[in-house]
Amino acid sequence: MRCRSFAFASSFVVAAASFAGGDSQIVVLDFEDLAESTAVSTQYASQGVVFSIEGNPAIFPIIVKEGSPTVGFTGASADAPLASGSFGLTDPLIAGNASTPSPIRITLTLPATNVRFYLADVDSAESVKATAFDGGIAVATKTITAATPGAGNGTNVLVEFAAPQITSVLLEPSEPSNIAGWGLDFLVVTRPCLELGCAPRLRVSQESAPNAGDFSSHILGEVPIMSAPTSPASAIYAYDVPEGDSWNGFIFDTVPDRSQLAVALTSEGYTIFVVHDTATGSSLDGGNAETRVEFLNDLDGGAITVKDDPSALEPGAYTGRPGGSVFTADHVWDSCCTDGYAISGLDCGGAAIVEFTDVDGSSATPIIAGLTSWAVLGADGSTIPLALEVDRRVLLQHLPPTNCPADLNCDGVVDAADLAILLGSWLGSGAADLNGSGEVLADDLAILLGEWGPC
């Protein structure tokens, strides 16, 4: 990845909390699916989010895109500082004037435990008061001004609320004489799981030595899989916004010189995220990584759904066709940035091998450089450390939800289809190893038959 400069970024955390847990589900709204100037109200109601203008049912927030024409606010340039080519939300112009403020109410018809978003272009004498409510009771509030760390012309400030229950958020801009427009982008809502299969598990194994193949005797543990079924992998990765050429996602925090590995349910299906290094903090030095991901016994295969960087910026970095089972990446990143990719299509009950290995056929380029650790990250903040060694493979196995582990195909019922999967895995391993012994045997069959019927 080559570094580009951006005047974005900074964060203000209203309440500290783990972003999601094993029983949580995420909704990410980046507003990329709506055209500029679209009035936004119930377009995201199916995801439990509704927008309105407080006290004026006749008007609604609107979609704004950075650049001309100016439809919402001004900053470093027309409708700035949303990321170049991206969309956000703002209050509507009144008689063509951005200086007439309108408070935006974000109603969560499915209550949340955590809400995060970026506020854009709060500068000069402007301010925006953000308040989280549980019903009619304010549970947390913060006023963002130009004095807030990271705020100002051409920047975004990250605001976060965490509480046992949040039913709405109200954003109130300052008085007309003090406002020249503002924006909202990357709204992320975390709520408890409401349906079966929301929080499946990921079993992690790593062979004892390169190409040893002894995964069943080296199971490192299990972590819950993040669930964001209405959001595409690109929104979860949040490439390039606000940190240029980098991961900006919320499902885990990046660490300097660490390669991060995680699985999340997205709108494209179960997705493997590989993210090298971090774009923030000190002692950033860039690096190199050559990786290979292989889906095992997966007839419909997968597809690369996010490239950090896109091929136009890093030509030849990626291999693997949609519907294929083997994908590789040859990453080089500068000190400013991360590198990585996302591969969607992992089956329920499926498995994948991930490894650092030579993918470019050149002994002159390092397979690993600038990295000192590797880890699998879970939805509850848990971490499984991995040995960072060339050709020492990691096996990721998708497991059904904890409340119905014998539902091997994740269809909500334990029946003949699951029995067929178990018998097809006999003496092997994987999701059908229900007792975690490392091998599918009679004890696993007994567990399955004992759970026969609807979950």
N, C-alpha and C positions, 0 to 999 in steps of 0.2 A: 504494500500500500504506500502510495506517495502522499506526502502531507500537503494539505491545503489549509489556508488560514480562514477562520470564521470569527466574527465578533458575537458569539453566542455563549450562553451557558452560565450556570451557577445554580445553586439550589437553596431553598429555605424549607426546612422540615418543621412542620407545626407540631407533630407528635411522633415520637420515635416508636417504631413497631416493625416486626417482621412483615414483609410485604405480603406474604401469603403463606398459608399452612397446608398441611396434607389434606385438609377438608375444604379447601378454598377453590374458587373459580374466578378467572380474570376476564374482564371485558376491556379491550383497548380500542378507543375511538381516535383515529388520526384524521378523519374528515376528508380523506383522499377520494372517497367514492361519490362526493357531491360536487356539482358545478359551482363556480363562483357566483355569488349573490343569491344562492338558494336560501330561502327561509327555512330554518330548521326548527321542528317541533317534535313530531312523533316518528321521524324516520328511524330512530333507534329504539323504539318502544319494545320491539321483540327482544332486545338485549337488556331491557329494564331501565332505560335511560330516556328521559323526556326533557326538552328544553323549552323555556318560555321567558318572556320579559315580565319581570315582577311589576304588578300593578297596571299593566296595559295589555290585555288579551288581543288587541287588534294588530300588534306587531310582534315579530319574532327575531331571535338572533339570526345572523346571516353568515354564509361561508365567504371567506376572504382568501385570496391567493396573492402571494407576494408579487409585486411588480405592477405596472400600469395595466388597466386603469385603476385609479384609487377608488375603492368601494367601501373601505372601512376605516383605515387609520393611516397615519404617516409616521415615518421613523427615519432610519438610515436611507431609505428610498420608499417609493410608493408601496403602501401596505406592507411595510417591514416591521419587525424583523423575523417574520416566519422564514423557514429555510427556503432556499431557492427552489422554486417549482413545487412547493408544498402548500397545503391548504390548512386553514384553521377556522376558528369561530370568533365572531365579534358582535357587539351590539350594532343595530342598523343606523345608518345615517338618518338624521332628521332634517328634512328640507335641504339635503345635500351637505349637511354640516356634521363633521365628526366630533365637534365640541359639545354636542348635546348628549349627555350620558344616559344609558338605560341599564338598570341592574338585570343580570341574567340569573335565572333560577334553574339549577340542574336538579331535577326530581328523579330519585332512584326508586322506581316502583318495586324493585327487589332490593331490600336494604343491604347496605355494604358495611364492611368493617374497615376498609381503607380506600381512600380516594386520593389520586395524584394527578397533577396537571401542570402545564407551563403557562405562566402569565407573560405576555409579550409587551414590550415597549412601555413600561411604566417608568416615566422619566420626568424631568423638570419638576413642576409642582404637582404632578399627578399622583393619585393613590388609588388603590383598589382594595377594598375590605372584603376578605373571604371568610365566610362563616359556614361551618358544618352544623347541621341540625339533625336531631332525632325527634321526629314529629315537630312540635312547636318549640322544642327546647334546644337552645344553642349549646353544643357540646365542645366546640373549639372555634377560635377565631384568630385571624391575623390580618393586619393591614400592611400591604406591600406598598412602599414608597420608593422614590428615587434613591433614598438613603439605605434601602435594604441591600445587603451584600449581593452583588451580581446584577442588580437592577440597573436600568438606564436605557438610553436610546440605542437601539440595535441589539438588545440582549433579551434573553428569556430567563425567568426565575421559576424554579421548581417548587411547588407548594404541595405539602402532603398532610392529610388528616387521617388519624386512626382512632377508632372508638368501637365499643361493643356493637353499636348500631348507628349507621348514618342513613338518613332517608332523603336528604337533599343538601345541596350546597348553594349558597347565595353569594354572587359576586357583585359588589356595589362600587362603581367608579365614583370619583370625586366630583365636585360641583362643576358646572359648565365652564367657568372661567379658568379652571385648572386642568382640563382634559383635552387631549388632541387625538384621542383614539387609543385603543388597546386591543389585545387579542388573547385568545385561549387556544392551546394546542395540546395534543397527546394526552387526552383524558384517559386515565386508567382506573378501573373500579374493581375492587376485590370483594367477593361476597362468599358466604358459605355455600358449599355444594347443595344442590336441591334435587339431584337425580342420581340414579344408579350409574356407576362408571365414571363419576366425576373425578375421583382420585385413585386411579390405578397406581401400581408400584413398578419400580424398575429394579431388577436384580443385577448387581454388578460383580463380575469376576475378572481376574487378571491372571494369565498364566505365570508360572513361577520363573520362567526364563524365555527368551525369544524362541517362538515356534514350538514350545513344549506341549501346548495343547491341553494341559491339565486344568481346564477351567472348573470342572465339577468339584475338584478338591481344593480350589482356591477362590471360594465365594467370599467377597469382601463385605457384602451387606446389601440392603435394599433402601431405596429412597422413594418418596411419593413423587409422582409425575405432575407437573404443573398443568392446569387445565384452562385453556382459553379458546374454546371451540368456535367462537364467532369471529375470531381475529386471525388474519393471515399471518404467516411466518414473518413477512416483511414488517408488519406492525410490531410484532414481538421483538424482532431484532432492532428496529428503529435505527437503521443505518443512516449516518450522516447528520442526525438532528438530535441535540444541538452540536455534539462533538463531531467535527468533520471527518469523513472517511473512517468511521468507527461504529462499534456497538454502542447503543444508548438504551438498551432494553432494561426492563424492570424485573424480570423473573429471577435474576441473580446479580450480585455485585462482582465486578471484575477486580483482579488483584495483580499488581505489577509482577511481571515475569512468570505468571501462572497461565497455563492453558486450561480453559474451562470447558466442561462437557456436560450437557443437560438434554433432557427430553421433555417436550411440552406437546399437549394436544392443541392443535391450531385448526383453522378452517380447512387446511389441506390435509389434515390427519395428524397422526403422531409424527413429530418432527425432531430430528437430532440437531442440536445447536453446538457448533464448535467455535469457540472464541479464544483467540490467543492474546494474552497481555491485557493492558488497560490503557485508556486514553487520558486518564486523570491521575493526579498525584505527583510525587517526586521520583527522582531516579529512573526516569523513563529512558530506555535505550534502544528500542526497536528490536527486530529479530527476524528469524527465518523458521519456517515449519513446513514440512512435507508430510501430508497425512493421507490415509486411505480409509474409506468406510465401505463395508460390504454387508448388504442385507442377506440373511441366510434363509434359504427355502421359501422365498417370497416370489410368487408367480407373477404378480403385477408390478413388482419393483417399486422404485421411488423416483424422486426428481430433486435436483438442486433448486430451492425456492428463494434463497438469498445468497448473494455473492458480495463479500466485503474484501476487496472492491469489485464493482462490475467489470466484466470482460473488457469494456472499452478503456478502462484505466489500468487493468492488469491483464493484458492479453495472454492467452495460453496457460493461465493459472489453474483452470478447472478442466476435468474430464468426467464423462458420465452422461449418458443420454436419458431422457425421461422414459421411465419404464424399465430401466436397467437396474442392476443390483450392485455395481461397483462404481464408486465415485472417488476421485482424488483431487487434492488441492496442493498447489505449490505457492506458498505465501511468503512475501517479503514486506515488512512494515517498518515505518520510520518511528522515531521516538514520540511523535505526536499522537499515535494512532493504535488501533487494534487491527487484527485481521481475523478472518473466519468465514464460515458459511453455514447454511442450514439445508438439511436434506429431509424432505417430507415423504411419507408413505410407509413408515414402519407399521406393520400389522399388529393388531391386538393379539397378544400371545407370541409375537414374532421376536426375532433376535437380530443383532447386528454386531459385527466386529469393527473396532476402531483401533488404528495404530499409527504411529509415526514410522514411516518407511520411505525408502527412495522411490520417488515417483517421476523424477525428471531424467534418470539414467546418467546423471553427471556426478562424478566424485569430487568435482571442484566446488559444488554448492553444498552447504551443510544441511542435514536433515532437520537438526534442532539447533537453534542459536538464539540467545536472548531469553530463553525460558529455563527456569530452575525447578518448576513443579507442575503437576497435572492433577486434576481432581474432577470427580463427578459431583454435581450439585443437585440437591433435592428441593421440592417446592416448599418444604418447611424450614429451609435454611440449613439443612444438614449437608455435610461434606464427606465424601469418601475419597481419601487421598489415593493416588495411583503412582506406580513407579514410572518415572519418566525415562524410558530406555527405548532405543531404536528397535523395532520389530518385536517388542514385547506387547502382545495384543490384549485388548480389553473386550470382554463379551458383555453386551447390554441385552437383557432379556425383559421384555414387556410382560408384566403379570396382571391378571385381572384384579378388580377392586378387592379390598380386604374383607368386605362383607359378603363376597360370593367368589371365593378363589377358584372354585371348580367350574365356573363359567368361562371356559377356556377361549371361546370365540366372542365373548362380551356381548351376547344378545339378550341378556336378562333372564336366561333360563338354563338350567343344567339338564341336558338331554342327550340324545344319541349322537348329536354332532360333537359334543364335548367328549363323549366316550370314544368316538373314533379318533379324535386328536390325541387322547391319552394313549390308546392302543398303538397308534402310529408312532408314538414317542417311547415305546416300551424299551427299557434298559438304557434309554438316553437321558437327557436332561431337558431343561427349559421350563415353560410355564406349567407343564403337566407334572412336574416334580412338586407336588402339593405340600409335602412335609419338609422340603428343603434338604433332603438327604444326599442330593447330588445324583440320584438315579431314579427313574420312573419304575416303580415296582408295585407289588400287591397292596402295600399300605396306601399308596396314592389312589389306586382303584377303589379301595374301601372308602376313602374320604369322598371321592366323587359320587359313588353310589349313595352315600349317606346324605349328600346335599341335593339329590335328584329332585327336579321340579323347579318352579319359579324361584328367583332369588328373593 
